[in-house]
Each structure stands twice: as C-alpha cells, then as structure tokens.
Amino acid sequence: MNVAVLGLGNIADRIIQGILEADDAQLYAVAARDIGKAKRYQEKYGAQKAYGDYQSLVEDKAVDLIYIATVNRFHYEQIMLCIDHGKHVLCEKPMVATKAEVKALFAKAREKQVFLMEAEKTIFTPLNQKIMQLIKAGKIGDIVSIDGTYSSTMYVDNPDHSHWVYSKEFGGCAFDIGVYPICYLNYFAAADIKDVHVEKVYGETGCDIYAKGLVTYTNGVIATFCSSWISLSENNGFIYGTKGYIKTKHFWKNNIAEITYNDQTKEVIEVDKVSDFKGEIEHAINCIKQGLFESPILGEKESMDILSIVLKAG
C-alpha cells in the first residue's frame, strides 16, 4: 500500500521509520510546504515522490493512505482535504480539538468510503498488545484499577511560550502528552466511561500545564491519569488486578513490563520492537484491506472518549 506523509516536522522521521518497517506499506511520497525539505526527506528515506504543497499530494492517484503529521490546528482542514480526494487518513494525535469536528470527520469518511483513524500508537505497540492478551487470559485476574502518568519539564525548560503547543485552543499538556495515559486507561479498562473528574493548572498563555484526573468505568474499573509540563516523574503505567499488577515504565513505547503477583513473585514480559509507530500503521492498513472506514479498536467512539477526558476540567 502506498503511504504518504503530509507534514515533515520533528516527528516525521519516527513516523517514516514506522512506515518503512510496517508490513504491506511502502513509503511512496513525502510532502512539505518547502519543496527543498521534501526532497531532502525523499533522498534520505527513498520515497518515490516529493511535493512542496499538499494539494499536489492529495491529487496523486497513486497515494492510498496519508499520515498527517502537521501541528494540531491544521488537522481538521487537512483531514477534510484528504478525505475529499478519496484518501485514507491516519492523523497524528490529538486528531482535532472539538467533538463536533470528530463527528464531522468520521461522517465525511463514511460518506466518501475511506478509512479514518487517530494515530494513538500507545495501544498498538507489541508490548501493550501482548499485555492485553495476558489480561484476557486472566493472568492478573479481574482488572480493578489502572494508573498512567506522562510528564516532562517543557513549560519550565522552554521559556518561549509563543510556540503553538501553548495555544489555549489547540495546546496544553493534556492535548500534548495527556492523551497517552488517557488512551492507555480507556483501552485496558475495556468499558464505557461512567464518570470523569479532572483538575488542571493553567499557565500564562491560558493552556493547561498540569492535569490530573479520575475516571470510572461501567464495569467498575477505577483509573487515574496525570500529565505535567512542570515536573518530571517516572512516567509509569500500572494495571492492577485481583491476582497481581503489571508495571510498565514509558508505557507508550516500551518493550518490557513486569508482573508482580500477590505472592510477590515477579515475571518479566518482553517483546521485540523497533519502531513504536509500526503497530498503528499496520493496523490501519489491515482495516483498509478489510474495507473498514474506522478501526474497531480506535474508531469514532474511542476518539470521542479520549477527547471528552482531555477537555474535561473541574
């Protein structure tokens, strides 16, 4: 399947690496608003085509799937552009900033009969797929609670708060890194959200620089998340069951986790992983091959659920 990358910012290299490693994927094209930059990426990674504008990319009939890797505020219009030209879309998180936009985009994808998915790599890593298999097999018993933390010192270390990530509408730590633990909680809870309570601390630009939340699910699972730009923690994910718990450091990209059973014995889970973007790309391609317009794992409802928690305050 011919895959193109729209937008060549800092994350593009890692996305492209995932495409190069993914089964049934071919890096066909790269596009940036600067043709020189696009050509440099083309030469570096061996793409067949390089474009200096996005309109030319979407008009290329050989393109099957477009991975949008631009900044958040452009996602909605660019997803619409791709869908209107019959392209399948995988859009970097967070996909958009409002529930109305999520609804409109998935409706348009169904109308045009193309696939659309938010790129939440966390749940598609080989490790988290393995952990889900173990949980379903009863390895740690019934799930009772889940915790996830992702933090950095971005707000303290980067005094130039004019950067787009500090935008009140499209930025903030919950949008930037909070989606990782939120997606993690929702995936492993495997139930509808019952209630959400989130508290946030806001910075001078009006965006949140710290967020902490409690989420309860209809199956009784209780979960917490924390995202922070002002202090650095160990950034762990915990899944607690009636027979023990699973701990994963850097749960959104790691290949090693540890089970601690109630008798205090331990077991290491380890899987092979090169790129943490490979899994989501392969999943999207498999869905497209099946003729699906959304993912059964991360579709419209799941994107809505993530956004409902991100936007919650007080």
DONU-842179 format. One record per atom (N, C-alpha, C, CB): residue in three letters; x, y, z. Coordinates in steps of 0.2 Angstrom, whole numbers, plus 5000, padded with zeros to 4 digits. Glycine has a CB too. Example, Ala and Ser with C-alpha at 12.3 -4.5 7.8 and 13.67 -1.06 7.14 Angstrom:
REM residues 2
Ala506649725039/Ala506249785039/Ala506649845039/Ala505749785045/Ser506449895035/Ser506849955036/Ser506450005039/Ser507049975029/
REM end
This chain:
REM residues 314
Met500449945000/Met500050005000/Met500450065000/Met499550005006/Asn500350114996/Asn500750174995/Asn500550225001/Asn500650204988/Val501050235005/Val500850285011/Val501250345010/Val501150255017/Ala500950405011/Ala501250475011/Ala501250505017/Ala500950515005/Val501750545019/Val501750585025/Val501650655023/Val502450575029/Leu501150685026/Leu500950755025/Leu501250795031/Leu500250765024/Gly501750835030/Gly502050875035/Gly502650845038/Gly501550885041/Leu503250885038/Leu503850855039/Leu504250885045/Leu504350855033/Gly503850895051/Gly504150925057/Gly504550875060/Gly503550945061/Asn504650885067/Asn505150845071/Asn504950775071/Asn505250875078/Ile504350755071/Ile504050685072/Ile504150645066/Ile503350685075/Ala504150675060/Ala504150645054/Ala504650585053/Ala504250695048/Asp505250595056/Asp505750545055/Asp505550485058/Asp506450565058/Arg505250485064/Arg505050425068/Arg504450395064/Arg504850445075/Ile503950435062/Ile503350405058/Ile503650375052/Ile502950465056/Ile504050405048/Ile504350365042/Ile504650305044/Ile504850415038/Gln505050305049/Gln505350235051/Gln504850185052/Gln505750255057/Gly504350205055/Gly503750155056/Gly503450135050/Gly503250185060/Ile503350175045/Ile503150155038/Ile503650105035/Ile503050215034/Leu504250125035/Leu504750085032/Leu504750015035/Leu505450115033/Glu504650005041/Glu504649935045/Glu503949905044/Glu504849945052/Ala503449935043/Ala502749905043/Ala502649865037/Ala502249965043/Asp502349805038/Asp502149755033/Asp501649785028/Asp501849695036/Asp501749775022/Asp501249795016/Asp501249875016/Asp500549775018/Ala501749905018/Ala501749985017/Ala502350005013/Ala501850015024/Gln502250055009/Gln502850075005/Gln502850155006/Gln502750054998/Leu503450185008/Leu503450255008/Leu503450285001/Leu504050275012/Tyr502850304999/Tyr502850324992/Tyr502950404991/Tyr502050314989/Ala502750444996/Ala502850514995/Ala502950555001/Ala502250544991/Val503250605001/Val503350655007/Val503150725004/Val504050655010/Ala502850765009/Ala502550825007/Ala502750875012/Ala501850825005/Ala502950935010/Ala503050995015/Ala502951055011/Ala503750995018/Arg502851115015/Arg502751175011/Arg503351205008/Arg502451225016/Asp503951175010/Asp504551185007/Asp504851125003/Asp505051205013/Ile504851134996/Ile505051084992/Ile505751054993/Ile504951104985/Gly506151104995/Gly506851084997/Gly506851035003/Gly507251144999/Lys506451045008/Lys506451005014/Lys506150935011/Lys505951035019/Ala505650935007/Ala505350875005/Ala505850835001/Ala504650895001/Lys506250864997/Lys506750824993/Lys507250794997/Lys507050874988/Arg507450835003/Arg507950805007/Arg507650745011/Arg508150865013/Tyr507050745013/Tyr506750685015/Tyr506650625010/Tyr506050705018/Gln506450645004/Gln506450594999/Gln507150564998/Gln506250634992/Glu507650604998/Glu508350574997/Glu508550535003/Glu508850624995/Lys508350555009/Lys508550525015/Lys508250455016/Lys508450565021/Tyr507550445014/Tyr507150385015/Tyr506950345009/Tyr506550405019/Gly507150375003/Gly506950334997/Gly506250344995/Gly507150264998/Ala505950394996/Ala505250404994/Ala505250414986/Ala504850464997/Gln504650384983/Gln504650394976/Gln504550464974/Gln504150354973/Lys504150504978/Lys503950574976/Lys504050624982/Lys503150574974/Ala504150684980/Ala504250734985/Ala503750794982/Ala504950754986/Tyr503350824987/Tyr502950884985/Tyr503050944989/Tyr502250854985/Gly503050994986/Gly503151064990/Gly502451094992/Gly503551104986/Asp501951054991/Asp501251084993/Asp500851024994/Asp500951134988/Tyr500251034998/Tyr499850975000/Tyr499350954995/Tyr499550985007/Gln499151004991/Gln498650994986/Gln498950944980/Gln498451064982/Ser499550954978/Ser499850904973/Ser499850834976/Ser500550934971/Leu499950834983/Leu500050764986/Leu499350734985/Leu500250774993/Val498850764987/Val498150734988/Val497850714981/Val497650774992/Glu498150754976/Glu497950744969/Glu498250684965/Glu497950804965/Asp498750664969/Asp499150604966/Asp498750544967/Asp499850594970/Lys498550514961/Lys498150454961/Lys498450394964/Lys497850444955/Ala499150394964/Ala499450334967/Ala499450324975/Ala500150334964/Val499350384978/Val499350384985/Val498750344988/Val499350454988/Asp498850304993/Asp498250264996/Asp498150295003/Asp498450194996/Leu498650295007/Leu498550315014/Leu498950375015/Leu498750255019/Ile498750425019/Ile499150485020/Ile499150495028/Ile498850555018/Tyr499750495031/Tyr499850505038/Tyr500050585039/Tyr500550465040/Ile499550615042/Ile499550685043/Ile500050695050/Ile498850715044/Ala500550735049/Ala501050745054/Ala501150825055/Ala501650715053/Thr500650865054/Thr500750935055/Thr500550955062/Thr500350975050/Val500551015063/Val500351045070/Val499551035071/Val500651115071/Asn499351035077/Asn498651025078/Asn498151065075/Asn498551025086/Arg498251135075/Arg497751175072/Arg497651175065/Arg498051255073/Phe498051135061/Phe497951125054/Phe497551055053/Phe498551125050/His497451015058/His497250945056/His496550945053/His497250905063/Tyr496050985056/Tyr495450975053/Tyr495350985045/Tyr494951025057/Glu495651045043/Glu495651065036/Glu496051015032/Glu495851135035/Gln496550985035/Gln496950945031/Gln496650875030/Gln497650935034/Ile496350855036/Ile495950785035/Ile495450795030/Ile495750765042/Met495050845030/Met494550855025/Met494750855018/Met494150925027/Leu495350895017/Leu495650895011/Leu495850825008/Leu496250935011/Cys496150785012/Cys496250715011/Cys495650675009/Cys496750685016/Ile495150675013/Ile494550635013/Ile494250655006/Ile494150645019/Asp494150725005/Asp493850744999/Asp494150714992/Asp493850824999/His494750704993/His495150674987/His495150594987/His495850704987/Gly494750564992/Gly494750494992/Gly495350454995/Gly494650464985/Lys495650494999/Lys496250465003/Lys496150435010/Lys496850515003/His496350385011/His496350355018/His496750395023/His496550275019/Val496550405029/Val496950455033/Val497150425040/Val496550515034/Leu497750435042/Leu497950425049/Leu498250485051/Leu498550365049/Cys497950515056/Cys498150585058/Cys498450585065/Cys497550635058/Glu499050615066/Glu499350615072/Glu498950645078/Glu500050655071/Lys499050625084/Lys498650645089/Lys498850715091/Lys498750595095/Pro498450755095/Pro497650745095/Pro497450755088/Pro497350785101/Met496950725086/Met496650725079/Met496350795078/Met496150675078/Val495950815082/Val495650885082/Val495450905089/Val494950885078/Ala495150965090/Ala495151005096/Ala494351005099/Ala495351075096/Thr493950975095/Thr493250985097/Thr492850915095/Thr492851045094/Lys492350905099/Lys491950845097/Lys491550855091/Lys491450825103/Ala491350915089/Ala490950925083/Ala491450905077/Ala490750995083/Glu492050925078/Glu492550915072/Glu492650835071/Glu493150945073/Val492650795077/Val492750725077/Val492150695073/Val492850695084/Lys491550715075/Lys490950695072/Lys490950705064/Lys490350725075/Ala491050765063/Ala491050795056/Ala491550755051/Ala491150865055/Leu492150735054/Leu492650705050/Leu492450635049/Leu493350705054/Phe492250595054/Phe492050525053/Phe491450525049/Phe491950495060/Ala490950565049/Ala490450565044/Ala490650575037/Ala489950625046/Lys491150625036/Lys491350635029/Lys491750575027/Lys491850695029/Ala492150535031/Ala492450475029/Ala492050425027/Ala492950455035/Arg491450415031/Arg490950365029/Arg490650385022/Arg490450355034/Glu490550445021/Glu490150475015/Glu490650455009/Glu490050545015/Lys491250475010/Lys491750465004/Lys492050395004/Lys492350515005/Gln491850345009/Gln492050275009/Gln492850275010/Gln491850245004/Val493150305014/Val493850305016/Val493950295023/Val494250365013/Phe494550265025/Phe494650255032/Phe494950315035/Phe495150195032/Leu494750325042/Leu495050375046/Leu495250355053/Leu494550435046/Met495850365055/Met495950345062/Met496450395065/Met496350275062/Glu496350415072/Glu496850455075/Glu497450415077/Glu496450485082/Ala498050435076/Ala498650405077/Ala498850405085/Ala499250435073/Glu498550355088/Glu498750345096/Glu499150285096/Glu498050335100/Lys499750285095/Lys500250225095/Lys500250185101/Lys500950255093/Thr500050215107/Thr500150185113/Thr499850115113/Thr499850225118/Ile499250105111/Ile498850045111/Ile499049995106/Ile498150055111/Phe499450015101/Phe499649965096/Phe500349945096/Phe499550005089/Thr500749965101/Thr501349935102/Thr501349865104/Thr501749975108/Pro501849825102/Pro501849755103/Pro501849735110/Pro502549725100/Leu502149775115/Leu502049765122/Leu501349775124/Leu502549815126/Asn501049825123/Asn500349835125/Asn499849785122/Asn500149905124/Gln499949765116/Gln499549715113/Gln499649645117/Gln499749705105/Lys500249635118/Lys500449575122/Lys500149575129/Lys501149565123/Ile500149635132/Ile499849645139/Ile499049635139/Ile500049715142/Met498749655134/Met498049645133/Met497849575132/Met497749685127/Gln498349535129/Gln498249465128/Gln498249425135/Gln498749435123/Leu498749445139/Leu498849415145/Leu498249435150/Leu499549445148/Ile498049495149/Ile497449515154/Ile496849475152/Ile497349595153/Lys496749465145/Lys496149425143/Lys496149355145/Lys496049435136/Ala496749335146/Ala496949265148/Ala496849255156/Ala497549235145/Gly496749315159/Gly496649305166/Gly497349305170/Gly496349245168/Lys497849335167/Lys498549325170/Lys498549365177/Lys499049355165/Ile498249425177/Ile498249455184/Ile497549465187/Ile498549525183/Gly497149415185/Gly496449415187/Gly495949475184/Gly496449425195/Asp495449495188/Asp495049545186/Asp495349615187/Asp494349545190/Ile495349655182/Ile495649725182/Ile495149765187/Ile495649755175/Val495549795192/Val495249835197/Val495349915196/Val495449815204/Ser496049925194/Ser496249995194/Ser496850005189/Ser496450025200/Ile496850065186/Ile497350075181/Ile497650145182/Ile497150075173/Asp498350155182/Asp498650225183/Asp499050235177/Asp498950235190/Gly499150295175/Gly499650315170/Gly499850385170/Gly499350305163/Thr500450395170/Thr500750465170/Thr501250475165/Thr501150475177/Tyr501250535162/Tyr501750565157/Tyr501850635159/Tyr501450555150/Ser502550645160/Ser502750715162/Ser503350735159/Ser502750715170/Ser503450795159/Ser504050825156/Ser504150895160/Ser504150835148/Thr504750925158/Thr504850995161/Thr504851045156/Thr505451005165/Met504451035150/Met504351085145/Met504251155146/Met503851055140/Tyr503751165151/Tyr503551235152/Tyr504151275156/Tyr502951235156/Val504451235160/Val505051265163/Val505651275159/Val505251225170/Asp505751225155/Asp506451225151/Asp506351265145/Asp506551155149/Asn505751285142/Asn505651325136/Asn505351385137/Asn505351275131/Pro505651435139/Pro505351505141/Pro505051535135/Pro505951545143/Asp505151515129/Asp504751545123/Asp504051515123/Asp505151535116/His503551545126/His502951525127/His502451545121/His502551535133/Ser502851565115/Ser502451585109/Ser502351525105/Ser502751645106/His502651475106/His502651405102/His501851385102/His503051355105/Trp501651355097/Trp501051335096/Trp500751285101/Trp500951305089/Val501151245104/Val500951205110/Val500651235116/Val501551155112/Tyr500851305116/Tyr500551345122/Tyr499851375120/Tyr501051395124/Ser499651365114/Ser498951385112/Ser498451365117/Ser498851365105/Lys497951415119/Lys497451405123/Lys496951355120/Lys497051465125/Glu496851355113/Glu496351315110/Glu496651245108/Glu496151355104/Phe497251245105/Phe497551185102/Phe498151155106/Phe497751205095/Gly498351195111/Gly498951165115/Gly498751145122/Gly499451215115/Gly499251145126/Gly499151115133/Gly499451045134/Gly498451125135/Cys499651035140/Cys499950975142/Cys499450915141/Cys500250975149/Ala498850925142/Ala498350865141/Ala498250845134/Ala497650885144/Phe498250895130/Phe498250885122/Phe498950855120/Phe498050945118/Asp499450875123/Asp500150865120/Asp500350795123/Asp500650915123/Ile500350775129/Ile500550715132/Ile500050675136/Ile501150725136/Gly499550715138/Gly498950685142/Gly498650625138/Gly498550735145/Val498550635132/Val498250585128/Val498550515128/Val498250605120/Tyr499150515130/Tyr499550445131/Tyr499250405137/Tyr500250455132/Pro499250435143/Pro498950395148/Pro498150385147/Pro499050425155/Ile497850435145/Ile497150435144/Ile496950375139/Ile496850505141/Cys497250375134/Cys497150315129/Cys497350255132/Cys497550325123/Tyr497850245136/Tyr498050185140/Tyr497550165144/Tyr498750205143/Leu497250215148/Leu496750195153/Leu496150165150/Leu496550255157/Asn495850205144/Asn495250185141/Asn495350115138/Asn495050235136/Tyr495950105135/Tyr496050035131/Tyr496049975136/Tyr496750045128/Phe496349985142/Phe496349925146/Phe495749925151/Phe497049935150/Ala495449975152/Ala494849975156/Ala494249935152/Ala494550045157/Ala494349945145/Ala493849905141/Ala493149905142/Ala494049835141/Ala492949965144/Ala492249985145/Ala492050055144/Ala492049965153/Asp491450065144/Asp491150135143/Asp491350185149/Asp490450145142/Ile491450245148/Ile491650295153/Ile490950305157/Ile491950355151/Lys491050305164/Lys490450315168/Lys490550385171/Lys490450265174/Asp491050405173/Asp491150475176/Asp491850495175/Asp490950475183/Val491950565175/Val492650595174/Val492650655178/Val492850615167/His493250665182/His493350725186/His494150735184/His493250715193/Val494250795182/Val494950825180/Val495050895183/Val495050825172/Glu495650895186/Glu495850965189/Glu496450985185/Glu496050965196/Lys496551055183/Lys497051075179/Lys497351135182/Lys496851095172/Val498051145181/Val498351205182/Val498551245176/Val499051195187/Tyr498451305175/Tyr498451345169/Tyr499051385169/Tyr497851385167/Gly499451395163/Gly499951445163/Gly499751505160/Gly500551415158/Glu500251555159/Glu500151625157/Glu499851625150/Glu500851655157/Thr499851575146/Thr499551585139/Thr498851555139/Thr499951545134/Gly498651535145/Gly497951505146/Gly497851435144/Gly497451545141/Cys498351395142/Cys498351325142/Cys498551295148/Cys498751305136/Asp498351225149/Asp498451195155/Asp499251165155/Asp498051135156/Ile499551175160/Ile500251145161/Ile500251085166/Ile500751205163/Tyr499751075169/Tyr499651015173/Tyr498950995173/Tyr499951035180/Ala498850925173/Ala498150905173/Ala498150835177/Ala497850895166/Lys497650825181/Lys497650765184/Lys496950745185/Lys497950765192/Gly496750675183/Gly496050655183/Gly495950585186/Gly495850655176/Leu495250585187/Leu495050515190/Leu494450495185/Leu494750525197/Val494550435182/Val494050415178/Val493750345180/Val494350395171/Thr493050335180/Thr492750275182/Thr492350245176/Thr492250285188/Tyr492350185176/Tyr492050145170/Tyr491450105172/Tyr492550105167/Thr491050085168/Thr490450055169/Thr490549985172/Thr490050055163/Asn491149955171/Asn491249885173/Asn491649895180/Asn491749855168/Gly491649955183/Gly491949955190/Gly492649975190/Gly491849895194/Val493049975185/Val493749995185/Val493750075187/Val494049985178/Ile494250085191/Ile494450155193/Ile495150165190/Ile494350165201/Ala495150225187/Ala495850245184/Ala496050315185/Ala495850235177/Thr496650325186/Thr496950395186/Thr497450415181/Thr497250405193/Phe497550475179/Phe498050495175/Phe498350565177/Phe497750505167/Cys498950575175/Cys499250635176/Cys499650655170/Cys499750635183/Ser499650715168/Ser500050745163/Ser500350815166/Ser499750755156/Ser501050825165/Ser501350885168/Ser501850905163/Ser501550865174/Trp501950975163/Trp502451005159/Trp502951045164/Trp502251055154/Ile502751035171/Ile503151075176/Ile503551035180/Ile502651115180/Ser503450965180/Ser503850925185/Ser503950855181/Ser503550915192/Leu504550815183/Leu504650755179/Leu504550695184/Leu505350755176/Ser504150645182/Ser504050585186/Ser504350525183/Ser503350575188/Glu504250465185/Glu504550405182/Glu504150385176/Glu504550355187/Asn503550415175/Asn503150405169/Asn502950335168/Asn503550435163/Asn502650305173/Asn502450235173/Asn501750225172/Asn502650205180/Gly501550165169/Gly500850145169/Gly500850085173/Gly500750125161/Phe500250075177/Phe500150025181/Phe499449995180/Phe500150045189/Ile499349925179/Ile498749895179/Ile498649845184/Ile498649855172/Tyr498149865189/Tyr498049825195/Tyr497549775194/Tyr497949865201/Gly497649705195/Gly497149655195/Gly497049625202/Gly497249605190/Thr496649575202/Thr496549535209/Thr497049485210/Thr495849505208/Lys497449475205/Lys498049425206/Lys498749455206/Lys497949365201/Gly498749515205/Gly499349555204/Gly499349615200/Gly499949505201/Tyr499949645198/Tyr499849705194/Tyr500449705189/Tyr499949765199/Ile500349745184/Ile500849755179/Ile501149825179/Ile500549735172/Lys501749835179/Lys502049895179/Lys502449905172/Lys502549905185/Thr502349965169/Thr502749975163/Thr503050045163/Thr502349965156/Lys503650055163/Lys503950125163/Lys503950145155/Lys504750125165/His503750205154/His503650235147/His503250185143/His504350245144/Phe502650185146/Phe502150135144/Phe501950145136/Phe501550135148/Trp502050205134/Trp501850215127/Trp502350195122/Trp501750295126/Lys502950175124/Lys503450155119/Lys503850095121/Lys503850215117/Asn503850065127/Asn504250025129/Asn504149955126/Asn504250015137/Asn504649905127/Asn504549835125/Asn504649785131/Asn505049825120/Ile504749815137/Ile504749775143/Ile504249805149/Ile505549775146/Ala503949755152/Ala503549765158/Ala503649715163/Ala502749765156/Glu503449725169/Glu503549675174/Glu502849665178/Glu504049705179/Ile502749595179/Ile502149575183/Ile502349565190/Ile501749515180/Thr502049585195/Thr502149565202/Thr501449535204/Thr502349635206/Tyr501549475206/Tyr500949435208/Tyr500849445216/Tyr501049355207/Asn500249425218/Asn500149435225/Asn500549405230/Asn499449415227/Asp500949355228/Asp501349315232/Asp502049345232/Asp501449245231/Gln502149405228/Gln502749445227/Gln503249415223/Gln503049455234/Thr503049365219/Thr503449335214/Thr503449385208/Thr503349265212/Lys503949385204/Lys503949435198/Lys504049395191/Lys504449485199/Glu503749425186/Glu503849395179/Glu503949455175/Glu503249355177/Val504449445170/Val504649505165/Val504249485159/Val505349505164/Ile503949535156/Ile503649525149/Ile504149565144/Ile502949555149/Glu504349535139/Glu504749565134/Glu504549545127/Glu505549555136/Val504549595123/Val504349585116/Val504849625111/Val503649605114/Asp504849605105/Asp505349635100/Asp504949695098/Asp505449585094/Lys505349755097/Lys505049815095/Lys505649855092/Lys504749855100/Val505549885086/Val506049935083/Val505750005083/Val506249905076/Ser505150005080/Ser504850075079/Ser504150065083/Ser504650095072/Asp504050115087/Asp503450125091/Asp502850145087/Asp503450165097/Phe502950165080/Phe502450185076/Phe502250135071/Phe502650245072/Lys502550075071/Lys502450025066/Lys501749995067/Lys502949965067/Gly501549985074/Gly500949945075/Gly500349985073/Gly500949935082/Glu500350045074/Glu499750085072/Glu499650085064/Glu499750155075/Ile500250095061/Ile500250095053/Ile499950025051/Ile500950115051/Glu500249975053/Glu500049905051/Glu499249895052/Glu500449855054/His499049925058/His498349915060/His497849955055/His498149935067/Ala498050015053/Ala497750055048/Ala497650015042/Ala498050125048/Ile498249995040/Ile498249955033/Ile497849895033/Ile498949935031/Asn497849855038/Asn497449795039/Asn496649815039/Asn497549755045/Cys496449875042/Cys495749895042/Cys495549915035/Cys495749955047/Ile496049945031/Ile495849975025/Ile495749915020/Ile496450015022/Lys496249865021/Lys496149795017/Lys495449765018/Lys496749755018/Gln495249775024/Gln494549745026/Gln493949785023/Gln494549725033/Gly494149845021/Gly493549885018/Gly493249925024/Gly493049845015/Leu493649935030/Leu493349965035/Leu493450045034/Leu493649945042/Phe492950085037/Phe493050155037/Phe493250185044/Phe492350185035/Glu493250145049/Glu493550165055/Glu493850095059/Glu493050195059/Ser494250105063/Ser494550055067/Ser494150025072/Ser495250075070/Pro494049955073/Pro493649935078/Pro493949945085/Pro493549855077/Ile494649955085/Ile494949975092/Ile494950045093/Ile495649945091/Leu495050085088/Leu495150155089/Leu494750195084/Leu495950185089/Gly494150195085/Gly493650225080/Gly493350295082/Gly493150185078/Glu492850315080/Glu492550375082/Glu492350375089/Glu491850385078/Lys492050325092/Lys491850325099/Lys492550335103/Lys491550265101/Glu493050295102/Glu493650305106/Glu493950365105/Glu494150245104/Ser493950405100/Ser494250465099/Ser493850515103/Ser494250485092/Met493150505103/Met492750555107/Met492850545114/Met491950535105/Asp492950485116/Asp493050465123/Asp493750505126/Asp493150395125/Ile494250495122/Ile494950525123/Ile494850605124/Ile495450515118/Leu494450635119/Leu494350705119/Leu493950725125/Leu494050725112/Ser493450685127/Ser492950705132/Ser493350715139/Ser492450655133/Ile493950675140/Ile494350675146/Ile494850735145/Ile494650615147/Val495150745139/Val495650795138/Val495250865140/Val495850795131/Leu494650875137/Leu494350935138/Leu494050955144/Leu493850945132/Lys493950895148/Lys493650905155/Lys494050945160/Lys493450835158/Ala493750985164/Ala494051025169/Ala493551045174/Ala494351095166/Gly493851035180/Gly493351045186/Gly492851005188/Gly493151115185/
REM end
